[in-house]
Each structure stands twice: as C-alpha cells, then as structure tokens.
C-alpha cells in the first residue's frame, strides 16, 4: 500500500474506472486500489471486469465489478445508482473506456464509424459525468478523462473520427474544469502516447507505423499500460489539489518533436 504521511494516499476514496477490464483501464484501477481507494471496475465485458477485481483483491484491495456500456445514457444512470449502493458516493471518476475503428474520411461507411467512435469516446464521457455529477459534487471529487496525443496532433493514415473524438475530450475536460470548479470538483485528463495495449496490437504489428511513432518518441519505446497508473493516482489525490483543466501527456516525449 502506497502511503503519504503515514496513511494510504487515496484512503477513503471511492473510484469508478470505465473500460477497466483490460489495458490501461485495468492498470489504473489496480493503481488506485494499491493507494487505498475502493474501486468499482466497469466494462462492457463482465468476465474481464471480474478478472480485474480478482487481481485487486489478491493484492489486498477492495473492488466490485459492474457491466457498463458507456454509450448508453440510461446505463450510466443505473451504474451511478449501483455504485452508490455498493460503495457510497464516488469521489473519483476515471473515464477510460474508448474504441478505435479504422477507416478514412469519405470512405464508404465513414458516417457509421464516426457515430460509433463518438458514441463511446466522447458521448460516453458526457453520459458518465452527468450520471455521477451529484455524487462528485457531494464528495468534492475529481474526474480524470483519457484523452490522447491525438488530442493535440493528427497522424497520417489514421481514423479521423478517433482524432476528432480525442480533441473533443481535451476541450470537454477544460470546459468542465471551469464549470465545476465552483463545486470543488477538479477535472483533468491523461493523454497517452503509443502504449502496449490490446487496442494498439495492430499498429504495433505494422513496421511503418512503429517507425513513424519511434521517430517522434525521444525515449524510443512504447509505453506500458501500467505507466498510466502513476499519473492517474497523482491527479486523483490531494497532491494535485490545485491542478485542474490539465491535459497531461504520458507519451515518452512524443509531443516534444
């Protein structure tokens, strides 16, 4: 258990992490639990949420699993009520769930791809925050959204919808940071770079894609999913009590070149 001044850093906090059945979401959930938070693990795949819960409990943490399709606004309300029933009011909401779909602008089926990506990556965050807003106001909690390096810069031969959705996440984060500060609620985002997750498997198998990313990455490697946990714990904790509206790149230096 990671401690600060003799007590767990996130002692007494209730965290909800979407898309926590695998990849970055799983590692963030584990990291929050390791620093004292009670964690509600949410995903569209119940088996993977239960696997994450098992990993947390094996390490002495407290966690529950819930099924949540973030693109459904009604489910967001149901999950918020369930979280309150299980653990009390949420004080940390991590909007990690996201999808990526291949397809270029103007291709056949582009409108469908656009709507599918936006429904999860951007609308899903809005639904989740709306559903948990009263709880977060009561706890004076904080929100962490998962943006991307593509919130800042486009990439060749990549899905326009994905980049646009992540640009929207960055501005939603900043806008809500302004609007919710009066309620004592902080809103920040993490912008991962090229991270070793199931979602990037196809890109990591493409030598041209890897060469492009490495040419822009001073650290000359992909990030690990567990390297998202530290930034999330920091932003969720009182160590970041005067931090809001920040889009924090965790990218090995990609955006510096």
SEMI-521985 format. One record per residue (C-alpha): residue in one letter; x, y, z. Coordinates in steps of 0.02 Angstrom, whole numbers. Each point is the difference from the previous one (the first is absolute). Layout:
BEGIN
code=a	xx=X	yy=Y	zz=Z .
...
***
This chain:
BEGIN
code=x	xx=0	yy=0	zz=0 .
code=x	xx=74	yy=167	zz=-53 .
code=x	xx=-10	yy=125	zz=144 .
code=x	xx=20	yy=186	zz=25 .
code=x	xx=27	yy=71	zz=175 .
code=x	xx=-36	yy=-171	zz=75 .
code=x	xx=-165	yy=-40	zz=-87 .
code=x	xx=-48	yy=-68	zz=-172 .
code=x	xx=2	yy=140	zz=-128 .
code=x	xx=-180	yy=-30	zz=-56 .
code=x	xx=-65	yy=-65	zz=166 .
code=x	xx=-190	yy=12	zz=10 .
code=x	xx=-24	yy=41	zz=-185 .
code=x	xx=-124	yy=-90	zz=-112 .
code=x	xx=60	yy=-12	zz=-180 .
code=x	xx=-94	yy=-52	zz=-157 .
code=x	xx=104	yy=-50	zz=-151 .
code=x	xx=-80	yy=-34	zz=-170 .
code=x	xx=78	yy=-117	zz=-126 .
code=x	xx=91	yy=-81	zz=146 .
code=x	xx=-9	yy=-178	zz=-61 .
code=x	xx=166	yy=11	zz=-90 .
code=x	xx=143	yy=111	zz=-53 .
code=x	xx=22	yy=173	zz=75 .
code=x	xx=-167	yy=-5	zz=90 .
code=x	xx=48	yy=-159	zz=92 .
code=x	xx=169	yy=71	zz=52 .
code=x	xx=-78	yy=164	zz=57 .
code=x	xx=-128	yy=-95	zz=104 .
code=x	xx=138	yy=-105	zz=79 .
code=x	xx=104	yy=156	zz=35 .
code=x	xx=-144	yy=90	zz=83 .
code=x	xx=-38	yy=-151	zz=109 .
code=x	xx=185	yy=-16	zz=46 .
code=x	xx=-6	yy=176	zz=70 .
code=x	xx=-152	yy=-30	zz=108 .
code=x	xx=-152	yy=34	zz=-109 .
code=x	xx=-150	yy=-116	zz=-7 .
code=x	xx=-23	yy=-30	zz=-186 .
code=x	xx=-151	yy=-37	zz=-107 .
code=x	xx=63	yy=-86	zz=-157 .
code=x	xx=-113	yy=32	zz=-151 .
code=x	xx=6	yy=-71	zz=-176 .
code=x	xx=-111	yy=-70	zz=-137 .
code=x	xx=77	yy=-172	zz=32 .
code=x	xx=-51	yy=-67	zz=170 .
code=x	xx=130	yy=-139	zz=0 .
code=x	xx=143	yy=122	zz=-21 .
code=x	xx=-66	yy=112	zz=137 .
code=x	xx=-6	yy=-148	zz=117 .
code=x	xx=179	yy=-43	zz=-49 .
code=x	xx=55	yy=176	zz=47 .
code=x	xx=-94	yy=-10	zz=165 .
code=x	xx=88	yy=-165	zz=37 .
code=x	xx=171	yy=80	zz=-30 .
code=x	xx=-44	yy=143	zz=118 .
code=x	xx=-66	yy=-111	zz=138 .
code=x	xx=152	yy=-115	zz=-13 .
code=x	xx=106	yy=153	zz=43 .
code=x	xx=-108	yy=42	zz=151 .
code=x	xx=-108	yy=132	zz=-82 .
code=x	xx=-189	yy=23	zz=-6 .
code=x	xx=-92	yy=-3	zz=-166 .
code=x	xx=-166	yy=-39	zz=-83 .
code=x	xx=-43	yy=-35	zz=-182 .
code=x	xx=-142	yy=78	zz=-99 .
code=x	xx=-55	yy=-19	zz=-179 .
code=x	xx=-4	yy=167	zz=-92 .
code=x	xx=-17	yy=47	zz=-182 .
code=x	xx=49	yy=183	zz=13 .
code=x	xx=-87	yy=44	zz=-163 .
code=x	xx=-169	yy=-31	zz=83 .
code=x	xx=-59	yy=150	zz=105 .
code=x	xx=-127	yy=-105	zz=94 .
code=x	xx=134	yy=-124	zz=54 .
code=x	xx=103	yy=145	zz=68 .
code=x	xx=-142	yy=46	zz=118 .
code=x	xx=-22	yy=-181	zz=53 .
code=x	xx=186	yy=-21	zz=34 .
code=x	xx=7	yy=160	zz=103 .
code=x	xx=-141	yy=-65	zz=109 .
code=x	xx=85	yy=-170	zz=16 .
code=x	xx=165	yy=79	zz=50 .
code=x	xx=-87	yy=101	zz=136 .
code=x	xx=-80	yy=-161	zz=62 .
code=x	xx=164	yy=-98	zz=0 .
code=x	xx=125	yy=127	zz=63 .
code=x	xx=-80	yy=168	zz=34 .
code=x	xx=26	yy=159	zz=-99 .
code=x	xx=138	yy=-5	zz=-130 .
code=x	xx=142	yy=123	zz=27 .
code=x	xx=107	yy=-51	zz=-150 .
code=x	xx=-69	yy=-32	zz=-175 .
code=x	xx=124	yy=-62	zz=-131 .
code=x	xx=-75	yy=4	zz=-175 .
code=x	xx=118	yy=-121	zz=-85 .
code=x	xx=-116	yy=-99	zz=-114 .
code=x	xx=37	yy=31	zz=-183 .
code=x	xx=1	yy=-82	zz=-170 .
code=x	xx=96	yy=19	zz=-161 .
code=x	xx=-68	yy=-41	zz=-171 .
code=x	xx=99	yy=1	zz=-161 .
code=x	xx=-66	yy=98	zz=-149 .
code=x	xx=42	yy=157	zz=-95 .
code=x	xx=-105	yy=156	zz=-19 .
code=x	xx=-118	yy=-14	zz=-149 .
code=x	xx=10	yy=-189	zz=-14 .
code=x	xx=-159	yy=-103	zz=-8 .
code=x	xx=-65	yy=-26	zz=175 .
code=x	xx=93	yy=150	zz=70 .
code=x	xx=-158	yy=74	zz=79 .
code=x	xx=-32	yy=-161	zz=94 .
code=x	xx=179	yy=-7	zz=61 .
code=x	xx=-10	yy=182	zz=54 .
code=x	xx=-158	yy=-27	zz=101 .
code=x	xx=65	yy=-159	zz=81 .
code=x	xx=163	yy=80	zz=56 .
code=x	xx=-81	yy=160	zz=61 .
code=x	xx=-134	yy=-97	zz=95 .
code=x	xx=133	yy=-85	zz=108 .
code=x	xx=149	yy=118	zz=3 .
code=x	xx=-91	yy=165	zz=25 .
code=x	xx=-185	yy=-25	zz=34 .
code=x	xx=43	yy=-139	zz=121 .
code=x	xx=103	yy=119	zz=106 .
code=x	xx=-140	yy=128	zz=2 .
code=x	xx=-128	yy=-131	zz=52 .
code=x	xx=112	yy=-65	zz=138 .
code=x	xx=40	yy=170	zz=73 .
code=x	xx=-182	yy=52	zz=-7 .
code=x	xx=-55	yy=-157	zz=91 .
code=x	xx=131	yy=18	zz=138 .
code=x	xx=-3	yy=189	zz=14 .
code=x	xx=-106	yy=11	zz=157 .
code=x	xx=111	yy=-127	zz=88 .
code=x	xx=159	yy=91	zz=-52 .
code=x	xx=-69	yy=165	zz=61 .
code=x	xx=-40	yy=-75	zz=169 .
code=x	xx=175	yy=-75	zz=17 .
code=x	xx=87	yy=148	zz=-83 .
code=x	xx=80	yy=-134	zz=-105 .
code=x	xx=93	yy=-1	zz=-163 .
code=x	xx=-15	yy=-62	zz=-177 .
code=x	xx=139	yy=-71	zz=-107 .
code=x	xx=-35	yy=-20	zz=-186 .
code=x	xx=108	yy=-100	zz=-120 .
code=x	xx=49	yy=112	zz=-144 .
code=x	xx=143	yy=-41	zz=-119 .
code=x	xx=150	yy=74	zz=-86 .
code=x	xx=-124	yy=15	zz=-143 .
code=x	xx=-90	yy=129	zz=104 .
code=x	xx=145	yy=112	zz=-53 .
code=x	xx=61	yy=-66	zz=-167 .
code=x	xx=-63	yy=-103	zz=-146 .
code=x	xx=86	yy=-153	zz=-71 .
code=x	xx=8	yy=-57	zz=-182 .
code=x	xx=-111	yy=-142	zz=-57 .
code=x	xx=-97	yy=-1	zz=161 .
code=x	xx=-185	yy=10	zz=41 .
code=x	xx=-64	yy=178	zz=-7 .
code=x	xx=-141	yy=-43	zz=120 .
code=x	xx=122	yy=-59	zz=134 .
code=x	xx=106	yy=157	zz=-6 .
code=x	xx=-154	yy=111	zz=-1 .
code=x	xx=-74	yy=-93	zz=148 .
code=x	xx=159	yy=19	zz=102 .
code=x	xx=13	yy=184	zz=-45 .
code=x	xx=-177	yy=14	zz=68 .
code=x	xx=52	yy=-87	zz=160 .
code=x	xx=136	yy=129	zz=29 .
code=x	xx=-117	yy=148	zz=-21 .
code=x	xx=-138	yy=-84	zz=101 .
code=x	xx=127	yy=-22	zz=140 .
code=x	xx=49	yy=183	zz=-3 .
code=x	xx=-179	yy=62	zz=-12 .
code=x	xx=-59	yy=-107	zz=145 .
code=x	xx=151	yy=51	zz=104 .
code=x	xx=-62	yy=179	zz=-13 .
code=x	xx=-183	yy=-42	zz=30 .
code=x	xx=25	yy=-119	zz=145 .
code=x	xx=134	yy=93	zz=97 .
code=x	xx=-138	yy=93	zz=93 .
code=x	xx=-57	yy=-167	zz=70 .
code=x	xx=175	yy=-53	zz=54 .
code=x	xx=10	yy=-132	zz=-137 .
code=x	xx=164	yy=-12	zz=-95 .
code=x	xx=4	yy=-62	zz=-182 .
code=x	xx=160	yy=-56	zz=-85 .
code=x	xx=52	yy=-118	zz=-140 .
code=x	xx=142	yy=-116	zz=-42 .
code=x	xx=61	yy=-4	zz=-180 .
code=x	xx=87	yy=-167	zz=-30 .
code=x	xx=122	yy=-24	zz=-141 .
code=x	xx=38	yy=-166	zz=-85 .
code=x	xx=-42	yy=-125	zz=137 .
code=x	xx=10	yy=-190	zz=0 .
code=x	xx=-183	yy=-46	zz=15 .
code=x	xx=-118	yy=-115	zz=-96 .
code=x	xx=-66	yy=152	zz=-93 .
code=x	xx=170	yy=39	zz=-76 .
code=x	xx=43	yy=-180	zz=-48 .
code=x	xx=-30	yy=29	zz=-186 .
code=x	xx=103	yy=160	zz=-1 .
code=x	xx=143	yy=-82	zz=95 .
code=x	xx=1	yy=-139	zz=-131 .
code=x	xx=20	yy=128	zz=-141 .
code=x	xx=186	yy=42	zz=-26 .
code=x	xx=-39	yy=165	zz=-89 .
code=x	xx=-115	yy=57	zz=140 .
code=x	xx=127	yy=-46	zz=133 .
code=x	xx=139	yy=89	zz=-95 .
code=x	xx=-105	yy=158	zz=-12 .
code=x	xx=-41	yy=0	zz=186 .
code=x	xx=180	yy=-38	zz=53 .
code=x	xx=65	yy=142	zz=-110 .
code=x	xx=-104	yy=118	zz=109 .
code=x	xx=36	yy=-83	zz=167 .
code=x	xx=161	yy=54	zz=87 .
code=x	xx=-10	yy=-149	zz=120 .
code=x	xx=-3	yy=-118	zz=-151 .
code=x	xx=-123	yy=-124	zz=70 .
code=x	xx=-184	yy=-29	zz=22 .
code=x	xx=-76	yy=35	zz=170 .
code=x	xx=-66	yy=-135	zz=114 .
code=x	xx=-180	yy=-1	zz=57 .
code=x	xx=54	yy=3	zz=182 .
code=x	xx=90	yy=165	zz=-32 .
code=x	xx=-171	yy=84	zz=-5 .
code=x	xx=-35	yy=-44	zz=181 .
code=x	xx=121	yy=125	zz=80 .
code=x	xx=-68	yy=152	zz=-93 .
code=x	xx=-178	yy=-53	zz=41 .
code=x	xx=39	yy=-22	zz=184 .
code=x	xx=84	yy=170	zz=6 .
code=x	xx=-144	yy=90	zz=-84 .
code=x	xx=-126	yy=-90	zz=111 .
code=x	xx=90	yy=42	zz=162 .
code=x	xx=17	yy=154	zz=111 .
code=x	xx=176	yy=19	zz=-71 .
code=x	xx=-88	yy=76	zz=-152 .
code=x	xx=-120	yy=107	zz=103 .
code=x	xx=39	yy=157	zz=-102 .
code=x	xx=4	yy=-89	zz=-168 .
code=x	xx=-152	yy=11	zz=-114 .
code=x	xx=-28	yy=19	zz=-187 .
code=x	xx=164	yy=-86	zz=-39 .
code=x	xx=27	yy=-120	zz=-146 .
code=x	xx=153	yy=-98	zz=58 .
code=x	xx=98	yy=-87	zz=-138 .
code=x	xx=74	yy=-168	zz=49 .
code=x	xx=85	yy=-35	zz=-165 .
code=x	xx=188	yy=-25	zz=17 .
code=x	xx=24	yy=175	zz=-70 .
code=x	xx=-99	yy=-25	zz=-162 .
code=x	xx=-76	yy=174	zz=4 .
code=x	xx=169	yy=83	zz=22 .
code=x	xx=53	yy=-39	zz=-180 .
***
